[in-house]
Amino acid sequence: MKTVYSGGEGEIIEKKSRFIATVRPVASEEEAVSFINEMKKKYWDARHNCSAFVLGERQEISRCSDDGEPAQTAGRPMLDVLLGEDIHDVAVVVTRYFGGVLLGTGGLVRAYQKATLAGLASSVIIDKCQGRILTVGTDYSGLGKLQYLIAQSGIRLMDTRYTEKVELIAMVPVEEQEKVEKEITEATNGTADISWGETVIFAEIDKKIQIFEKNT
């Protein structure tokens, strides 16, 4: 599930009008509404504070507002961007400071979509996945084979522990579990100790694995 880890702010200028897009991750409709109200207070002197948000694993909750712009020229185009990018649990407010030049309906649609994309581009977007923590134990003679296998397979290595043996701790997407175990077994002729831990929700952020929740 693709979602926003940390929000951002993007700005564009269209025919002297400023469009400021503020993006924030939200966990509920109440949180989204609170964020929208917060932006309206912050930009109280703006002509419009248009908004859109999407919630749920299947994007089952979505709302948008034109906030005084002509119908279907602001909120809906913003929402279409969020749905099209397949982003979940996110809200965006695009603030417009009118520059004195009318954009027309088509121009407004393009401007609000462009601003929304600028806001998303300035945010940190992650892909949350379901995975299992894998611990593989081997003697030092088998370390090279395992390191090569991990590098080739794209398994996310989290830690390496050196004692009498070597333990590699990695995160494996649940759908790859059987394939990875088979590859490790074949690469080490069955000599590696393979242990699967709990199932978790994780994402890779700045090349590091972050665990968000554990499945019980």
VEXFIFI-465447 format. One record per residue (C-alpha): residue number from 0; residue in one letter; chain; x, y, z. Coordinates in Angstrom, 1 decimal. Layout:
BEGIN
NUM, A, A, X, Y, Z $
...
This chain:
BEGIN
0, M, A, 0.0, 0.0, 0.0 $
1, K, A, 1.5, 3.3, -1.1 $
2, T, A, 1.2, 6.1, 1.4 $
3, V, A, 2.8, 9.3, 2.6 $
4, Y, A, 5.4, 8.9, 5.3 $
5, S, A, 6.0, 12.6, 5.8 $
6, G, A, 4.2, 15.4, 4.1 $
7, G, A, 5.6, 18.3, 2.1 $
8, E, A, 4.7, 21.5, 0.4 $
9, G, A, 4.9, 22.4, -3.3 $
10, E, A, 4.1, 25.7, -5.1 $
11, I, A, 3.4, 26.7, -8.7 $
12, I, A, 2.6, 30.0, -10.4 $
13, E, A, -0.1, 30.1, -13.1 $
14, K, A, -0.8, 33.5, -14.7 $
15, K, A, 0.2, 35.3, -11.6 $
16, S, A, -1.9, 33.1, -9.3 $
17, R, A, 0.0, 31.2, -6.5 $
18, F, A, -1.0, 27.6, -5.9 $
19, I, A, 0.4, 26.2, -2.7 $
20, A, A, -0.1, 22.5, -2.1 $
21, T, A, 0.3, 21.1, 1.4 $
22, V, A, 0.3, 17.3, 1.8 $
23, R, A, -0.1, 15.4, 5.0 $
24, P, A, -0.6, 11.7, 6.0 $
25, V, A, -3.9, 11.2, 7.8 $
26, A, A, -5.4, 8.1, 9.6 $
27, S, A, -9.0, 9.1, 9.8 $
28, E, A, -11.7, 11.4, 8.3 $
29, E, A, -11.6, 13.5, 11.5 $
30, E, A, -7.8, 14.0, 11.2 $
31, A, A, -8.2, 15.0, 7.5 $
32, V, A, -10.9, 17.6, 8.4 $
33, S, A, -8.8, 18.9, 11.2 $
34, F, A, -5.8, 19.3, 8.8 $
35, I, A, -8.0, 21.1, 6.2 $
36, N, A, -9.3, 23.5, 8.9 $
37, E, A, -5.7, 24.1, 10.1 $
38, M, A, -4.7, 25.1, 6.5 $
39, K, A, -7.7, 27.4, 6.2 $
40, K, A, -6.7, 29.2, 9.4 $
41, K, A, -3.0, 29.4, 8.2 $
42, Y, A, -4.0, 30.8, 4.8 $
43, W, A, -7.0, 32.8, 6.0 $
44, D, A, -6.3, 35.6, 3.5 $
45, A, A, -6.2, 33.3, 0.4 $
46, R, A, -9.0, 33.3, -2.1 $
47, H, A, -9.5, 29.5, -2.0 $
48, N, A, -8.3, 26.5, 0.1 $
49, C, A, -9.4, 23.5, -2.0 $
50, S, A, -9.0, 20.0, -0.6 $
51, A, A, -9.1, 16.3, -1.2 $
52, F, A, -8.3, 13.2, 0.9 $
53, V, A, -8.3, 9.5, 0.5 $
54, L, A, -8.5, 6.9, 3.3 $
55, G, A, -8.5, 3.1, 3.5 $
56, E, A, -6.6, 0.1, 2.0 $
57, R, A, -9.0, 0.2, -0.9 $
58, Q, A, -9.4, 4.0, -1.0 $
59, E, A, -12.9, 3.4, 0.2 $
60, I, A, -13.3, 6.9, 1.7 $
61, S, A, -12.6, 9.9, -0.4 $
62, R, A, -13.8, 13.5, -0.2 $
63, C, A, -13.0, 16.8, -2.0 $
64, S, A, -14.0, 20.4, -1.9 $
65, D, A, -13.8, 23.2, -4.6 $
66, D, A, -14.0, 25.9, -1.8 $
67, G, A, -15.6, 28.5, -4.0 $
68, E, A, -13.9, 27.6, -7.3 $
69, P, A, -16.2, 26.6, -10.2 $
70, A, A, -17.6, 23.1, -9.7 $
71, Q, A, -15.3, 20.2, -10.6 $
72, T, A, -12.3, 22.5, -11.3 $
73, A, A, -10.3, 22.0, -8.1 $
74, G, A, -11.2, 19.4, -5.5 $
75, R, A, -12.2, 16.7, -8.0 $
76, P, A, -9.1, 17.1, -10.1 $
77, M, A, -7.0, 17.0, -7.0 $
78, L, A, -8.7, 13.8, -5.8 $
79, D, A, -8.2, 12.3, -9.3 $
80, V, A, -4.4, 12.8, -8.8 $
81, L, A, -4.5, 11.0, -5.5 $
82, L, A, -6.5, 8.1, -6.9 $
83, G, A, -4.4, 7.9, -10.0 $
84, E, A, -1.2, 7.8, -8.0 $
85, D, A, -2.8, 5.0, -5.9 $
86, I, A, -1.9, 6.8, -2.7 $
87, H, A, -3.7, 5.9, 0.5 $
88, D, A, -4.3, 7.7, 3.8 $
89, V, A, -3.4, 11.2, 2.6 $
90, A, A, -4.9, 14.7, 2.5 $
91, V, A, -3.9, 17.7, 0.4 $
92, V, A, -4.9, 21.3, 0.5 $
93, V, A, -4.2, 23.6, -2.4 $
94, T, A, -4.3, 27.2, -1.4 $
95, R, A, -4.8, 29.8, -4.2 $
96, Y, A, -3.8, 33.4, -4.1 $
97, F, A, -5.6, 35.0, -7.0 $
98, G, A, -3.3, 36.9, -9.3 $
99, G, A, -5.9, 38.9, -11.2 $
100, V, A, -6.0, 36.8, -14.4 $
101, L, A, -8.8, 34.3, -15.0 $
102, L, A, -7.6, 30.8, -15.9 $
103, G, A, -10.8, 29.3, -17.3 $
104, T, A, -12.2, 25.9, -16.2 $
105, G, A, -9.5, 23.9, -18.1 $
106, G, A, -6.7, 26.1, -16.8 $
107, L, A, -8.0, 25.7, -13.2 $
108, V, A, -8.2, 21.9, -13.5 $
109, R, A, -4.6, 21.8, -14.9 $
110, A, A, -3.3, 24.2, -12.2 $
111, Y, A, -4.8, 22.3, -9.3 $
112, Q, A, -3.6, 19.0, -10.6 $
113, K, A, -0.1, 20.3, -11.2 $
114, A, A, 0.0, 21.8, -7.7 $
115, T, A, -1.1, 18.6, -6.2 $
116, L, A, 1.7, 16.7, -8.0 $
117, A, A, 4.2, 19.3, -6.8 $
118, G, A, 3.1, 18.7, -3.2 $
119, L, A, 3.4, 15.0, -3.6 $
120, A, A, 6.8, 15.4, -5.2 $
121, S, A, 8.0, 17.3, -2.1 $
122, S, A, 6.7, 14.5, 0.2 $
123, V, A, 8.2, 11.2, 1.2 $
124, I, A, 6.1, 8.5, -0.3 $
125, I, A, 6.6, 4.9, 0.8 $
126, D, A, 5.2, 1.5, -0.1 $
127, K, A, 4.0, -0.5, 2.9 $
128, C, A, 4.3, -4.3, 2.5 $
129, Q, A, 3.6, -7.4, 4.5 $
130, G, A, 6.8, -9.3, 5.3 $
131, R, A, 8.5, -11.8, 7.6 $
132, I, A, 11.7, -11.5, 9.4 $
133, L, A, 14.2, -14.1, 8.3 $
134, T, A, 17.3, -15.2, 10.3 $
135, V, A, 19.8, -17.3, 8.5 $
136, G, A, 22.7, -18.9, 10.4 $
137, T, A, 25.8, -20.2, 8.7 $
138, D, A, 29.5, -20.9, 9.3 $
139, Y, A, 32.0, -18.4, 7.9 $
140, S, A, 32.7, -20.6, 4.9 $
141, G, A, 29.1, -20.2, 3.7 $
142, L, A, 28.9, -16.4, 4.3 $
143, G, A, 30.0, -15.4, 0.8 $
144, K, A, 27.3, -17.5, -0.9 $
145, L, A, 24.6, -16.1, 1.3 $
146, Q, A, 25.8, -12.5, 0.8 $
147, Y, A, 25.8, -13.0, -3.0 $
148, L, A, 22.4, -14.6, -2.9 $
149, I, A, 20.9, -11.8, -0.9 $
150, A, A, 22.4, -9.2, -3.2 $
151, Q, A, 21.0, -10.9, -6.3 $
152, S, A, 17.6, -11.6, -4.9 $
153, G, A, 16.9, -8.1, -3.6 $
154, I, A, 16.2, -9.4, 0.0 $
155, R, A, 16.4, -6.5, 2.4 $
156, L, A, 19.3, -7.2, 4.8 $
157, M, A, 18.7, -5.7, 8.2 $
158, D, A, 21.6, -6.8, 10.3 $
159, T, A, 24.6, -9.2, 10.5 $
160, R, A, 25.7, -10.8, 13.7 $
161, Y, A, 29.2, -12.3, 14.1 $
162, T, A, 29.7, -14.9, 16.8 $
163, E, A, 31.0, -18.5, 16.5 $
164, K, A, 28.8, -18.5, 13.4 $
165, V, A, 27.3, -15.7, 11.3 $
166, E, A, 23.6, -14.7, 11.5 $
167, L, A, 22.0, -12.7, 8.7 $
168, I, A, 18.7, -11.0, 9.6 $
169, A, A, 16.6, -9.9, 6.6 $
170, M, A, 13.1, -8.8, 5.7 $
171, V, A, 11.3, -10.9, 3.1 $
172, P, A, 8.0, -10.1, 1.5 $
173, V, A, 5.5, -12.8, 2.4 $
174, E, A, 4.9, -13.7, -1.2 $
175, E, A, 8.6, -14.5, -1.6 $
176, Q, A, 9.0, -16.6, 1.5 $
177, E, A, 8.9, -20.0, -0.1 $
178, K, A, 11.2, -19.0, -3.1 $
179, V, A, 13.8, -17.4, -0.8 $
180, E, A, 13.9, -20.4, 1.5 $
181, K, A, 14.4, -22.8, -1.4 $
182, E, A, 17.2, -20.6, -2.9 $
183, I, A, 19.0, -20.5, 0.5 $
184, T, A, 18.7, -24.2, 1.0 $
185, E, A, 20.0, -24.9, -2.5 $
186, A, A, 22.9, -22.4, -2.3 $
187, T, A, 24.1, -23.8, 1.0 $
188, N, A, 23.3, -27.5, 0.3 $
189, G, A, 21.0, -27.5, 3.2 $
190, T, A, 23.6, -26.5, 5.8 $
191, A, A, 22.1, -23.1, 6.7 $
192, D, A, 19.9, -22.7, 9.7 $
193, I, A, 16.7, -20.9, 8.6 $
194, S, A, 14.3, -19.4, 11.1 $
195, W, A, 11.2, -17.3, 10.3 $
196, G, A, 10.0, -14.7, 12.7 $
197, E, A, 6.8, -12.8, 13.0 $
198, T, A, 4.8, -11.3, 10.2 $
199, V, A, 5.0, -7.5, 10.1 $
200, I, A, 4.1, -4.4, 8.0 $
201, F, A, 7.3, -2.7, 6.8 $
202, A, A, 8.6, -0.2, 4.3 $
203, E, A, 12.0, 0.7, 3.1 $
204, I, A, 12.9, 4.4, 3.9 $
205, D, A, 16.3, 5.9, 3.0 $
206, K, A, 17.6, 2.3, 2.3 $
207, K, A, 16.6, 1.2, 5.8 $
208, I, A, 13.8, -1.1, 6.8 $
209, Q, A, 11.2, 0.4, 9.2 $
210, I, A, 8.6, -1.8, 10.8 $
211, F, A, 5.2, -0.1, 11.4 $
212, E, A, 3.1, -2.8, 13.0 $
213, K, A, 3.1, -6.5, 13.8 $
214, N, A, 0.4, -8.9, 12.8 $
215, T, A, -0.9, -10.9, 15.7 $
